Amino acid sequence: MDLQIEKHQKAIRILELIKCLNYRIASHERWSDKFNCSGFNTSHYENRITIDTKIKERLQNYYNNNFKI
């Protein structure tokens, strides 16, 4: 019984991380668009978007392979 609860808690934490990464990606996209219009260098935001997207994809694959019914 405890093992099943721990598995559900881990699945919930992974889903929360995916949700957090969605917010981070959206935030970086907004700042990138805002600064791009102003002529500032936006490579930092573009790099963060790429990295966060890869992390999110790995978490989604892990969730789909281990927890999804």
SULLINGI-V241152 format. One line per field, one symbol per residue. ss: DSSP state (a for helix, b for strand, c for the rest). phi: phi as a letter, one per 30 degrees, with the letter a starting at -180 (. if undefined). burial: b if it has 9 or more other C-alpha atoms within 8 Angstrom, else e. A space follows every 50 residues. Layout:
ss = ???
phi = ???
burial = ???
//
This chain:
ss = caaaaaaaaaaaaaaaaaaaaaaaaaaaaaaaaaaaaaccccaaaaaaaa aaaaaaaaaaaaaaaaccc
phi = .dddddddddddddddddddddddddddddddddddddiddcdddddddd dddddddddddddddcbdd
burial = eeeeeeeeeebeebbeebeebbebbeebbebbeebbeeeeebeebbebbe ebbeebeebbebbeeeeee
//
